[in-house]
Amino acid sequence: LPASGRAATISGTETLTNKTLTNPAITKQTLTTGSTVAWDISAGNMADVTITTSGASIVTPTNVTIGSMALRIIYASSGTVSSTQPFFKYAGGTAPSWSNTNGKVDMITCNVFFTGGLEALCAATLDVR
């Protein structure tokens, strides 16, 4: 128990001021592939997806909040990514040319801000080895 104040409960919401979180839990999820890749951020802000569909589109995630998110894209078989939706903003205003090759891995990392609407300022790391 803390020296003063009250203890945080296991359930519910608590406001922590000037506290250090030691080993906070990070939830990673595995997304399914299809013509679109859907991502519900409330289930985890880190995700893996194995692309097995040709021309898959990574759509705007649901339940997005301000903060960070990361998506690891693993290419299998003839799976390819054709696009990401405009929610994802990249340097220079253009999405990268994805690796789209069996066995390769791309990574999208984003910081989400609210500037009149939620938008993700992203960096793509291609062909991660």
Secondary structure, DSSP 8 states (H G I E B T S, - for coil): --SSS----SSS-----S---SS----EEEE--SSEE--BGGG-SEEEEEE-STTEEE---BS--SEEEEEEEEE-TT--EEEE-TTEEEGGGS------STT-EEEEEEEEEESSSEEEEEEEE-S--
